[in-house]
């Protein structure tokens, strides 16, 4: 019964797995569509999220494109002002100089009258370290050396190895160096913001600018005089200087100094109506950016600190004094015969070109020492002192420079007969060149003693104006000077001369250039007036040095309408073949003034007037030997109260 025989047990066990597989397959078949459905849903969701992000970022990108490229909006000033300075606008005339400040510095800029920067502060940084935070001082030093090539490695390693929390590494590094050091990533290295004073024009007006110390405080020049103002008010300080005029004066003075081998020189250009100094040069000079290494002789400002015997330029003051006091008149005559005083003799260098007696115009034109001494004796010692004191020759010149020196004048008790005479022709006293320029301006501007200034007139505050005695004066030309218009700008200062005396002195100064010792200063069309001055130099141990001179020429132009004073001084010039060995002012200082005037005239809007030459010459003409008016007895032979040989020196009377 094979059909009843049960199958082997192994056959039954083998059949069971087949059923399970069927069941598994059926379950898998049920689960597979569910998984696919889940995956499809997940993909859809991810795609939706991705599309959402894409839409958001696309909108942001589109917005940014419109905001920065297609339609940019100007940022509000408050958003960027702390980080970004304003972009300077083109301003060739310097009209906006008062609004320009550097945002990261505290000391104000200094400019000339046209806005040209003369001194400004640049942002810098100081590098310091905390040695306690450093890991490897030697490695840090090597890295710093790559940015700071002048760094002393040995000293820096020593300092960085100290048990301190603060040591300086370098001062006044540039912003580029600061970034480079910062990028080195050295722990314990820090920066301190600072500023460094810079003088972009180098030698230009170096002695006027002065300098600042390491803490940015002024130590010389206008930097020192205006130190508080420069550190408290960031508005630029505008000076009266004109760098164009300064450059011309510097170039011509340097050429003269080299040509005549002078050991020093000075030049000044000043407005005789306002007292504004447009140029002040002292040679030798130096680069203002290297103040600490400049020799003392270069730092020395000969225009205000140097004291020199004025020589014959002082004869202008002697003539002005005599005329203003009514002691002398233009028709009076004065002896040129040498005067013996003790063991000294007052004489002229050369007398073969003028007579033994000269009228007042001739005294100035031919520059006679004995004749000037006679005028001073006629005035007398006390009135001479009073006059010089009123003209400011006994005090420092009131200018905005701490270096302004005090003149050297004899004590009143020593003001005897010889002093009266020698001072009359510019010996026995020592004055700075600016004092001579100031005195010259007063003789031609209507008689007003001005306060020289280095600050542009429209920036002067009321506290800097003269005292209560100072008052404005308008010069009103008399009939002989009807072509003048000096009253167009009113000089403000102290009256020291009458308008009539001032008008007369202008003619005398013009005569010195047309017919006198100042002929070499003439510039056609500018009607220059001036006075030469040559004084023997005093040696280091006292006493005058023969054939060693200080030569100077003080001038004003144009004399028919005085605007500008120009002064040149050469210290110890040497004779040349062109000067026939002469070292007097007529051969060196006066020609230098001529060159300066011819170049600066157009810069100052002063152009030569040759079309009206005859009329202008006539208005400035004065005879070399004026006739004596009826009813007057002129000083001269037989009537010379100033003759030192007379025992009684009584003031003369005129009838």
VEXPA-643663 format. One line per field, with one value per residue (C-alpha): y, z, x negated. Coordinates in nm, 4 decimals. Example, Ala and Ser with C-alpha at 12.3 -4.5 7.8 and 13.67 -1.06 7.14 Angstrom:
north: -0.4500; -0.1060
up: 0.7800; 0.7140
east: -1.2300; -1.3670
//
This chain:
north: 0.0000; 0.2410; 0.5066; 0.4693; 0.4942; 0.8337; 1.0483; 1.0708; 1.3203; 1.5086; 1.5661; 1.7310; 1.9644; 2.0674; 2.1616; 2.4075; 2.6527; 2.6856; 2.8091; 3.0602; 3.2013; 3.2384; 3.4241; 3.6461; 3.7205; 3.8131; 4.0413; 4.1985; 4.2576; 4.4394; 4.6477; 4.7589; 5.0009; 5.1625; 5.2295; 5.3745; 5.5972; 5.7233; 5.7856; 5.9739; 6.1878; 6.2572; 6.3580; 6.5863; 6.7522; 6.8023; 6.9443; 7.1832; 7.2951; 7.3409; 7.5419; 7.7525; 7.8270; 7.8956; 8.1429; 8.3153; 8.3418; 8.4511; 8.7297; 8.8366; 8.8296; 9.0269; 9.2806; 9.3098; 9.3543; 9.6385; 9.7952; 9.7783; 9.7713; 9.8687; 10.1211; 10.1828; 10.3971; 10.6539; 10.5469; 10.7808; 10.9891; 10.8630; 10.5067; 10.5639; 10.8837; 10.7092; 10.4840; 10.6652; 11.0213; 11.2534; 11.2497; 11.5832; 11.7901; 11.9737; 12.3155; 12.4814; 12.8193; 12.6830; 12.8257; 12.5225; 12.4960; 12.5976; 12.2932; 12.0251; 11.8195; 11.4763; 11.2575; 11.0493; 11.3177; 11.5870; 11.8534; 12.1018; 12.1514; 12.4710; 12.6232; 12.9264; 13.2066; 13.0102; 12.6814; 12.5043; 12.2670; 12.3590; 12.1223; 11.8344; 11.5312; 11.1807; 10.8808; 10.6352; 10.3618; 10.2702; 9.8990; 9.7606; 9.4178; 9.2352; 9.0089; 8.7957; 8.6850; 8.6001; 8.2379; 8.2762; 8.6238; 8.5251; 8.3936; 8.7001; 8.9281; 8.7507; 8.7912; 9.1585; 9.2131; 9.1170; 9.4192; 9.6517; 9.6162; 9.8738; 9.6829; 9.6032; 9.2290; 9.1854; 9.4765; 9.3678; 9.0105; 9.1504; 9.3740; 9.1029; 8.8702; 9.1106; 9.0228; 9.3176; 9.3700; 9.6624; 9.7481; 9.9629; 9.7945; 10.0711; 10.4141; 10.5935; 10.2996; 10.3414; 10.1904; 9.9427; 9.8215; 9.8006; 9.5680; 9.3573; 9.3091; 9.2313; 8.9626; 8.7907; 8.6743; 8.7123; 8.6896; 8.9711; 9.2343; 9.5415; 9.8801; 10.2302; 10.4945; 10.8099; 11.0770; 11.2182; 11.5778; 11.6120; 11.9149; 11.8422; 12.1330; 12.0425; 12.3485; 12.6007; 12.8316; 12.5727; 12.8209; 12.9675; 12.6304; 12.5024; 12.1509; 11.9319; 11.6855; 11.3169; 11.4023; 11.6330; 11.9579; 12.2528; 12.3224; 12.5988; 12.8416; 12.8805; 12.5190; 12.6382; 12.9808; 12.8348; 12.5020; 12.5280; 12.6462; 12.3698; 12.0988; 12.2336; 12.3474; 12.1150; 12.3931; 12.4641; 12.7618; 12.9830; 13.1837; 13.5058; 13.3383; 13.2865; 12.9840; 13.1225; 13.4441; 13.2436; 13.0248; 13.3241; 13.4976; 13.1739; 13.1082; 13.4593; 13.4877; 13.1511; 13.2571; 13.5807; 13.3987; 13.1584; 13.4276; 13.6466; 13.3604; 13.5021; 13.3003; 13.3817; 13.5752; 13.6860; 13.8151; 13.9460; 14.0467; 14.2249; 14.4044; 14.7634; 14.8134; 14.5159; 14.3974; 14.0506; 13.8732; 13.7018; 13.5637; 13.5253; 13.3452; 13.2705; 13.0937; 12.8461; 12.6473; 12.2811; 12.0295; 12.0847; 11.7072; 11.6652; 11.9282; 11.7133; 11.6652; 12.0207; 12.2193; 12.5183; 12.7596; 12.6312; 12.6530; 13.0113; 13.2484; 13.5502; 13.7503; 13.7748; 13.6284; 13.7638; 14.1053; 14.3176; 14.6780; 14.8295; 15.0577; 15.3235; 15.1763; 15.3545; 15.6916; 15.6679; 15.6730; 15.9624; 16.1652; 16.0712; 16.1706; 16.5076; 16.5903; 16.4786; 16.6758; 16.9827; 16.9965; 16.9751; 17.0517; 16.9171; 17.2357; 17.2259; 17.1298; 16.9126; 16.8738; 16.5610; 16.6541; 16.3748; 16.4168; 16.3296; 16.1748; 16.0727; 15.8245; 15.7476; 15.9348; 15.9341; 15.9493; 15.8269; 15.5355; 15.7451; 16.1223; 16.2092; 16.1935; 16.4538; 16.7990; 16.8890; 17.0019; 16.8032; 16.8874; 16.6307; 16.4530; 16.4254; 16.2896; 15.9914; 15.9510; 15.9534; 15.7971; 16.0259; 15.9191; 16.2567; 16.4345; 16.1825; 16.2289; 16.6058; 16.5487; 16.3204; 16.5824; 16.8448; 16.6188; 16.5413; 16.2315; 16.2250; 16.2862; 16.0330; 15.7679; 15.8587; 15.8318; 15.4949; 15.3646; 15.4800; 15.3001; 14.9751; 14.9586; 14.9094; 14.6011; 14.2645; 14.2760; 14.1611; 13.8684; 13.5165; 13.3550; 13.2618; 13.3137; 13.6902; 13.8430; 14.1602; 14.4262; 14.5387; 14.9077; 15.1136; 15.1972; 15.5496; 15.6424; 15.5546; 15.7465; 16.0166; 16.2339; 15.9534; 15.7241; 15.9906; 16.0308; 15.6622; 15.5584; 15.8339; 15.6372; 15.2880; 15.1862; 15.1236; 14.9385; 14.5925; 14.5148; 14.2127; 14.2558; 14.2441; 14.5549; 14.7425; 14.6282; 14.7362; 15.0798; 15.1187; 15.0352; 15.3081; 15.5729; 15.5044; 15.3833; 15.7160; 15.7048; 15.3982; 15.1571; 14.8139; 14.4904; 14.2388; 13.9117; 13.5616; 13.4971; 13.5705; 13.8886; 13.7312; 13.4719; 13.7158; 13.7394; 14.0580; 13.9627; 13.9877; 14.3426; 14.6297; 14.8078; 15.0874; 15.3479; 15.1843; 15.3326; 15.3107; 15.5881; 15.6609; 15.8205; 16.1238; 16.2305; 16.5977; 16.7791; 16.6720; 16.3062; 16.3253; 16.0184; 15.7880; 15.5615; 15.4206; 15.4958; 15.2058; 14.9827; 15.1285; 15.0564; 14.9819; 15.0609; 15.3390; 15.6720; 15.7699; 16.0076; 16.2624; 16.1862; 16.4834; 16.3570; 16.0088; 16.1492; 16.3351; 16.0275; 15.8282; 16.0793; 16.0642; 15.6848; 15.6985; 15.9464; 15.7005; 15.4503; 15.6931; 15.9011; 15.7599; 15.4497; 15.2229; 15.2520; 14.8783; 14.8041; 14.9800; 14.7698; 14.9514; 15.0190; 14.9310; 15.2651; 15.1094; 15.3184; 15.2134; 15.2645; 15.0852; 14.9896; 14.8559; 14.8062; 14.6684; 14.3452; 14.3181; 14.0419; 13.7672; 13.9558; 14.2983; 14.5665; 14.6134; 14.3832; 14.5761; 14.4661; 14.2297; 14.3754; 14.3132; 14.4579; 14.5215; 14.6954; 14.7906; 14.8832; 14.9386; 14.9149; 15.0783; 15.4106; 15.5884; 15.3438; 15.1527; 14.7913; 14.5718; 14.6038; 14.3862; 14.3472; 14.1578; 14.1133; 13.9349; 13.8449; 13.8787; 13.8830; 13.8632; 14.0876; 13.9482; 14.0542; 14.1835; 14.4063; 14.5184; 14.3805; 14.5913; 14.4276; 14.7132; 14.6775; 14.8658; 14.5827; 14.2783; 14.3327; 14.5940; 14.3870; 14.0891; 14.3003; 14.3942; 14.0280; 13.9477; 14.2385; 14.1615; 13.8048; 13.8501; 14.1612; 13.9697; 13.6994; 13.9736; 14.1265; 14.4187; 14.4791; 14.7318; 15.0601; 15.2187; 15.3918; 15.6516; 15.6785; 16.0529; 16.1374; 15.8986; 16.0204; 16.3782; 16.2945; 16.1372; 16.3911; 16.5901; 16.8020; 16.6897; 17.0468; 17.2069; 17.5853; 17.7624; 17.9192; 18.2893; 18.3732; 18.0669; 18.0434; 17.7028; 17.5033; 17.4959; 17.6693; 17.9159; 17.7808; 17.4280; 17.3810; 17.0091; 17.0613; 16.8700; 17.1370; 17.3822; 17.3849; 17.4662; 17.2361; 17.4249; 17.3369; 17.5700; 17.7819; 17.8452; 18.1704
up: 0.0000; -0.1200; -0.1303; 0.2439; 0.3249; 0.4895; 0.3357; 0.5044; 0.7800; 0.5881; 0.3039; 0.5335; 0.6844; 0.3410; 0.2375; 0.5262; 0.4218; 0.0851; 0.2471; 0.4607; 0.1562; -0.0052; 0.2933; 0.3011; -0.0665; -0.0249; 0.2703; 0.0750; -0.2163; 0.0162; 0.1839; -0.1331; -0.2669; 0.0806; 0.0916; -0.2530; -0.1578; 0.1465; -0.0569; -0.3191; -0.0503; 0.1053; -0.2297; -0.2931; 0.0417; -0.0050; -0.3477; -0.2025; 0.0738; -0.1743; -0.4052; -0.1086; -0.0074; -0.3709; -0.3929; -0.0680; -0.1632; -0.5116; -0.3694; -0.1365; -0.4225; -0.6439; -0.3668; -0.3066; -0.6780; -0.6923; -0.3734; -0.4671; -0.8478; -1.0285; -0.7905; -0.5040; -0.2142; -0.0559; 0.3003; 0.5803; 0.7042; 1.0590; 0.9369; 0.7820; 0.9366; 1.2158; 0.9688; 0.6370; 0.5902; 0.3462; -0.0029; -0.0580; -0.3451; -0.5949; -0.4490; -0.6287; -0.4698; -0.1174; -0.0547; 0.1471; 0.3559; 0.6664; 0.6377; 0.5773; 0.8773; 0.9124; 1.1016; 1.3007; 1.4298; 1.6905; 1.5999; 1.3429; 1.0013; 0.9255; 0.5782; 0.3909; 0.2924; -0.0182; 0.1583; 0.0796; 0.3672; 0.5542; 0.8491; 0.9043; 1.1300; 0.9856; 1.1654; 1.2907; 1.5527; 1.8369; 1.8717; 2.2224; 2.3807; 2.6998; 2.7448; 2.9944; 2.7140; 2.4621; 2.3911; 2.2134; 2.2184; 1.9578; 1.7130; 1.7678; 1.7012; 1.3754; 1.2543; 1.3520; 1.1677; 0.8402; 0.8733; 1.0612; 0.8840; 1.1099; 1.4248; 1.6510; 1.6986; 1.9997; 2.1892; 2.0999; 2.2200; 2.5448; 2.5969; 2.5100; 2.7633; 3.0536; 3.3342; 3.2545; 3.1193; 2.8906; 2.6614; 2.3475; 2.0299; 1.7665; 1.7339; 1.4505; 1.2192; 0.9170; 0.8902; 0.6327; 0.8782; 1.1518; 0.9382; 0.8403; 1.2051; 1.3065; 1.0356; 1.1893; 1.4681; 1.7460; 2.0885; 2.3262; 2.0545; 2.0724; 1.9038; 2.0322; 1.7992; 1.7499; 1.5007; 1.3472; 1.2358; 0.8737; 0.6765; 0.3100; 0.1716; 0.3606; 0.3792; 0.2999; 0.6023; 0.8229; 1.0947; 1.0984; 1.1336; 1.4113; 1.5304; 1.7885; 2.0450; 2.0801; 2.2641; 1.9833; 2.1723; 1.9919; 2.0787; 1.8304; 1.5781; 1.5235; 1.6380; 1.9834; 1.9757; 1.8757; 2.0577; 2.2621; 1.9677; 1.7376; 1.9928; 2.0867; 1.7528; 1.4531; 1.2077; 1.0006; 1.1091; 0.8033; 0.8004; 0.6112; 0.4215; 0.0477; -0.0471; -0.3987; -0.2654; -0.0072; -0.2818; -0.4905; -0.1930; -0.0955; -0.4452; -0.5035; -0.1549; -0.1907; -0.5265; -0.3719; -0.0695; -0.2971; -0.5400; -0.2670; -0.0380; 0.2577; 0.5782; 0.6280; 0.4777; 0.5402; 0.3305; 0.4261; 0.2231; 0.4204; 0.3353; 0.4573; 0.4867; 0.7116; 0.8601; 0.7098; 0.6405; 0.3029; 0.3119; 0.5718; 0.4750; 0.6821; 0.5404; 0.5983; 0.6605; 0.6993; 0.6242; 0.8799; 0.8938; 1.0329; 1.3061; 1.5650; 1.3443; 1.2074; 1.3191; 1.5446; 1.2746; 1.0447; 1.3131; 1.3882; 1.2436; 1.1341; 1.0563; 1.4198; 1.6386; 1.4649; 1.5865; 1.3357; 1.3284; 1.0748; 0.9177; 0.6816; 0.6681; 1.0042; 0.8393; 0.7219; 1.0867; 1.1623; 0.8769; 0.9798; 1.3391; 1.2431; 1.0036; 1.2370; 1.5303; 1.3118; 1.3884; 1.0246; 0.6832; 0.3395; 0.2415; 0.5379; 0.4659; 0.6777; 0.6868; 0.5422; 0.6829; 0.9063; 1.2773; 1.5354; 1.8527; 2.1000; 1.9216; 1.6590; 1.3416; 1.1773; 0.8013; 0.4785; 0.2864; -0.0262; -0.0557; -0.4042; -0.5409; -0.3180; -0.1739; 0.1778; 0.2568; 0.1593; 0.1819; 0.3495; 0.0194; -0.0561; 0.2923; 0.2247; -0.1445; -0.0939; 0.2544; 0.4424; 0.7950; 0.9299; 0.7902; 0.9571; 1.2810; 1.2587; 1.2212; 1.5265; 1.7266; 1.6255; 1.7677; 2.0895; 2.3040; 2.4915; 2.1921; 1.9920; 2.2583; 2.2825; 1.9056; 1.8771; 2.1691; 2.0064; 1.6860; 1.8756; 1.8425; 2.2157; 2.2444; 2.0815; 1.7579; 1.8418; 1.6008; 1.6572; 1.7009; 2.0425; 1.8981; 1.8539; 2.0286; 2.2243; 2.0463; 2.1812; 2.2737; 2.5071; 2.8525; 2.8950; 3.1260; 2.8498; 2.5807; 2.5387; 2.2507; 2.0614; 2.0972; 1.9583; 1.6511; 1.5824; 1.6307; 1.3855; 1.1040; 1.2307; 1.4521; 1.8246; 1.8245; 1.6960; 1.5636; 1.3996; 1.0278; 1.0961; 1.3151; 1.0223; 0.7913; 1.0439; 1.0790; 0.7015; 0.6567; 0.9035; 0.7030; 0.3827; 0.4797; 0.6128; 0.9410; 1.1093; 1.3128; 1.2405; 1.4347; 1.2052; 1.1884; 1.0501; 1.0673; 0.7754; 0.8569; 0.8406; 1.1048; 1.3655; 1.6692; 1.8590; 2.1395; 1.8995; 1.7866; 1.9319; 2.2533; 2.3051; 2.1680; 1.8276; 1.5853; 1.2136; 1.0007; 0.6374; 0.4473; 0.2523; -0.0065; -0.0435; -0.3746; -0.4738; -0.4357; -0.5803; -0.7937; -0.4926; -0.3541; -0.0414; 0.1455; -0.0403; 0.2503; 0.5967; 0.8007; 1.1655; 1.4260; 1.6257; 1.4582; 1.4774; 1.1810; 1.0230; 0.6791; 0.5430; 0.6763; 0.5428; 0.1950; 0.2037; 0.3128; 0.0253; -0.2149; -0.0366; -0.0578; -0.4255; -0.4813; -0.3263; -0.6030; -0.8942; -0.8171; -0.5036; -0.3688; -0.4412; -0.8218; -0.8624; -0.7047; -0.9736; -1.1506; -1.4453; -1.3808; -1.0095; -0.8779; -0.6052; -0.3121; -0.0523; 0.1503; 0.1438; 0.4612; 0.5183; 0.8668; 0.9731; 1.1613; 1.5271; 1.6070; 1.8635; 2.1102; 2.0396; 1.8065; 1.4407; 1.1777; 0.8860; 0.5466; 0.7032; 0.6492; 0.7015; 0.3935; 0.3718; 0.1582; 0.2826; 0.0163; -0.0666; -0.3954; -0.5702; -0.4080; -0.5723; -0.3919; -0.1299; -0.0927; -0.0082; 0.1763; 0.0591; 0.2686; 0.2010; 0.4322; 0.3588; 0.6443; 0.5578; 0.1764; -0.0280; -0.3180; -0.6707; -1.0055; -1.0984; -0.7867; -0.8312; -0.4863; -0.3148; -0.0456; 0.0188; -0.0101; -0.3389; -0.5013; -0.3521; -0.1388; -0.3630; -0.6851; -0.4976; -0.3988; -0.7640; -0.8649; -0.5936; -0.6800; -1.0520; -0.9790; -0.6914; -0.8337; -1.0781; -0.8160; -0.5880; -0.8697; -0.8960; -1.2577; -1.3975; -1.4990; -1.7738; -1.9502; -1.6724; -1.5987; -1.6530; -1.4274; -1.1543; -1.1662; -1.1392; -0.8343; -0.6601; -0.7688; -0.5184; -0.5986; -0.4663; -0.3467; -0.2576; -0.2481; 0.0823; 0.1158; 0.1843; 0.5523; 0.6514; 0.7406; 0.6444; 0.8472; 0.6867; 0.6982; 0.9839; 1.1208; 1.2456; 1.6028; 1.5806; 1.5277; 1.8148; 1.8269; 1.9582; 2.3339; 2.3416; 2.1543; 2.1629; 1.9347; 1.6394; 1.5599; 1.2141; 1.1093
east: 0.0000; -0.2316; 0.0306; 0.0894; -0.2701; -0.3368; -0.5953; -0.9284; -0.9597; -1.2221; -0.9826; -0.7293; -0.9820; -1.0959; -0.7432; -0.6943; -0.9603; -0.7973; -0.4802; -0.6623; -0.8297; -0.4954; -0.3687; -0.6806; -0.6522; -0.2928; -0.3786; -0.6641; -0.4383; -0.1999; -0.4726; -0.6639; -0.3979; -0.3769; -0.7537; -0.7573; -0.4717; -0.6652; -0.9779; -0.7833; -0.6253; -0.9671; -1.1133; -0.8210; -0.8599; -1.2352; -1.1753; -0.9204; -1.1521; -1.4372; -1.2175; -1.1123; -1.4709; -1.5549; -1.2711; -1.3744; -1.7408; -1.6477; -1.4350; -1.7170; -1.9685; -1.7340; -1.6801; -2.0553; -2.1163; -1.8674; -2.0064; -2.3747; -2.3905; -2.0743; -1.9197; -2.1674; -2.0475; -2.2788; -2.3604; -2.2692; -2.5611; -2.5176; -2.5724; -2.9148; -3.0497; -3.2436; -3.4269; -3.4580; -3.5871; -3.4248; -3.5720; -3.7521; -3.6206; -3.8364; -3.9107; -4.2041; -4.1377; -4.1191; -3.7718; -3.6652; -3.9817; -3.7919; -3.5644; -3.8262; -3.9358; -4.0887; -3.8394; -4.0872; -4.3249; -4.2827; -4.5434; -4.4191; -4.5730; -4.7688; -4.7298; -4.8526; -4.6141; -4.5026; -4.4310; -4.7592; -4.8369; -5.1543; -5.1138; -4.8750; -4.8455; -4.8344; -4.6772; -4.9401; -4.9597; -5.1933; -5.2754; -5.3097; -5.3117; -5.2250; -5.5294; -5.3366; -5.1037; -5.3761; -5.4611; -5.7942; -5.9602; -6.2195; -5.9623; -5.7436; -6.0409; -6.1283; -5.7717; -5.7627; -6.0902; -5.9220; -5.6922; -5.9269; -6.2652; -6.4353; -6.3442; -6.6395; -6.5964; -6.8242; -6.6703; -6.3177; -6.3775; -6.5155; -6.2155; -5.9655; -6.1318; -6.0826; -5.8464; -5.6266; -5.2784; -5.3570; -5.6485; -5.6593; -5.7786; -5.7504; -5.5964; -5.4225; -5.3705; -5.1443; -4.7949; -4.9309; -5.1949; -4.9343; -4.7201; -5.0216; -5.1267; -4.7723; -4.7579; -5.0612; -4.8316; -5.0869; -4.9189; -5.0037; -5.0612; -4.8389; -4.7978; -4.7388; -4.5916; -4.7985; -4.8940; -5.2105; -5.2665; -5.3688; -5.4854; -5.4084; -5.6139; -5.9311; -6.1555; -5.8841; -5.8484; -6.0200; -6.1256; -5.7754; -5.6039; -5.8294; -5.7498; -5.5751; -5.7083; -5.6280; -5.3066; -5.1937; -5.2506; -5.4090; -5.7709; -5.8585; -5.7118; -5.3386; -5.2971; -5.3987; -5.2333; -4.8943; -4.9344; -4.6151; -4.4099; -4.5387; -4.4553; -4.1121; -3.9682; -3.9994; -3.9149; -4.2285; -4.4382; -4.4833; -4.8054; -4.8747; -5.1600; -5.1311; -5.3423; -5.3862; -5.5405; -5.7343; -5.8810; -5.9897; -6.1514; -6.3271; -6.4597; -6.5918; -6.7386; -6.9127; -7.0555; -7.1889; -7.3306; -7.5164; -7.6324; -7.7778; -7.8861; -7.6918; -7.6775; -7.3099; -7.0221; -6.6658; -6.3768; -6.0319; -5.7266; -5.4519; -5.1292; -5.1790; -4.8019; -4.7200; -5.0477; -4.9957; -5.3241; -5.3112; -5.6644; -5.9350; -6.2547; -6.5613; -6.8672; -7.0096; -6.6948; -6.5944; -6.3210; -6.0468; -5.9898; -6.3432; -6.3334; -6.5112; -6.8165; -6.8368; -7.1452; -7.0890; -7.2020; -6.9278; -6.6593; -6.7615; -6.5007; -6.7031; -6.3883; -6.2734; -6.5484; -6.8556; -6.9692; -7.1592; -7.2697; -7.0281; -7.2852; -7.1568; -6.8059; -6.7696; -6.8308; -6.4713; -6.3649; -6.5992; -6.4497; -6.0948; -6.1670; -6.3141; -6.0299; -5.7521; -5.8935; -5.9383; -6.3100; -6.4180; -6.2692; -6.3462; -6.5299; -6.7683; -7.1273; -7.3546; -7.7300; -7.8922; -8.2330; -8.3725; -8.2977; -8.5615; -8.4177; -8.6871; -8.9089; -8.6446; -8.5593; -8.2180; -8.2656; -8.1162; -8.2613; -8.2876; -8.2380; -8.3530; -7.9973; -7.8322; -7.8915; -8.0112; -7.6557; -7.3443; -6.9761; -6.7493; -6.6612; -7.0317; -7.1103; -6.8822; -6.9613; -7.3395; -7.3173; -7.5550; -7.6517; -7.7741; -7.4676; -7.2340; -7.4283; -7.3661; -6.9910; -6.9902; -7.1807; -6.9253; -6.6511; -6.8370; -6.8865; -6.5539; -6.3316; -6.5313; -6.4689; -6.1010; -6.0644; -6.2307; -6.0271; -5.7017; -5.8035; -5.8478; -6.2265; -6.2759; -6.0536; -5.9991; -5.8060; -5.4506; -5.4253; -5.2923; -5.6333; -5.7768; -6.1238; -6.0764; -6.3768; -6.4299; -6.6384; -6.9727; -6.9656; -7.1834; -7.0552; -6.9173; -7.2033; -7.4490; -7.2629; -7.5225; -7.6413; -7.8143; -7.5117; -7.2785; -7.4965; -7.5679; -7.2065; -7.1132; -7.2774; -7.1920; -7.4837; -7.4870; -7.1527; -7.0615; -6.7139; -6.5467; -6.4656; -6.0900; -6.1215; -6.2778; -5.9977; -5.7365; -5.8977; -5.9236; -5.5547; -5.4578; -5.6432; -5.4469; -5.0978; -4.9767; -5.1695; -5.0179; -5.2320; -5.0848; -5.1004; -5.2703; -5.0810; -5.1193; -4.7453; -4.5155; -4.3277; -3.9790; -4.0800; -4.2045; -3.9806; -3.9134; -4.1517; -4.4438; -4.3704; -4.5765; -4.4845; -4.2350; -4.4755; -4.4637; -4.2151; -4.1461; -4.2912; -4.2155; -4.5003; -4.3812; -4.6376; -4.7058; -4.6901; -5.0399; -4.9377; -4.5877; -4.6481; -4.6815; -4.4122; -4.5694; -4.2495; -4.0880; -4.1950; -4.2122; -4.5254; -4.4454; -4.7074; -4.8695; -4.9305; -5.2961; -5.3260; -5.1006; -4.9606; -5.1532; -5.4853; -5.4116; -5.3422; -5.6734; -5.8674; -5.7245; -5.8745; -6.2098; -6.2128; -6.1285; -6.4122; -6.6587; -6.5746; -6.5575; -6.8679; -7.0276; -7.1993; -6.9010; -6.9038; -6.9659; -6.6261; -6.4226; -6.1589; -5.9950; -5.6287; -5.6374; -5.7726; -5.9818; -6.0933; -6.3477; -6.6607; -6.9927; -7.1726; -7.5228; -7.6644; -7.9994; -7.9510; -8.0441; -8.2917; -8.2484; -8.4710; -8.3232; -8.4451; -8.3627; -8.5075; -8.6503; -8.5234; -8.2663; -7.9212; -7.5555; -7.3870; -7.0140; -6.7567; -6.4103; -6.1577; -5.7920; -5.6047; -5.4303; -5.5092; -5.2163; -4.9855; -5.1869; -5.0806; -5.3789; -5.7079; -5.9974; -6.3115; -6.6345; -6.9342; -7.2627; -7.4959; -7.8664; -7.8387; -8.1564; -8.2497; -8.2533; -8.3926; -8.0480; -8.0384; -8.4033; -8.4712; -8.2030; -7.9897; -7.7471; -7.3697; -7.3483; -7.5464; -7.3734; -7.0610; -6.8957; -6.9261; -6.7780; -6.4769; -6.4368; -6.4181; -6.1665; -5.9359; -5.9393; -5.8253; -5.5794; -5.4094; -5.1864; -5.1190; -4.9819; -4.7758; -5.0147; -5.1005; -5.3487; -5.1892; -5.3946; -5.1075; -5.0778; -5.4489; -5.4807; -5.1877; -5.3010; -5.6594; -5.5365; -5.3236; -5.6240; -5.8859; -6.0854; -6.3933; -6.7295; -6.7928; -6.4566; -6.4453; -6.3938; -6.0465; -6.0272; -6.0469; -6.2493; -6.6135; -6.7415; -6.9867; -7.3261; -7.6626; -7.6603; -7.3311; -7.3871; -7.2643; -7.3424; -7.7154; -7.8823; -8.1536; -7.8970; -7.8689; -7.5010; -7.2663; -6.9434; -6.6531; -6.6388; -6.3373; -6.2057; -6.0485
//
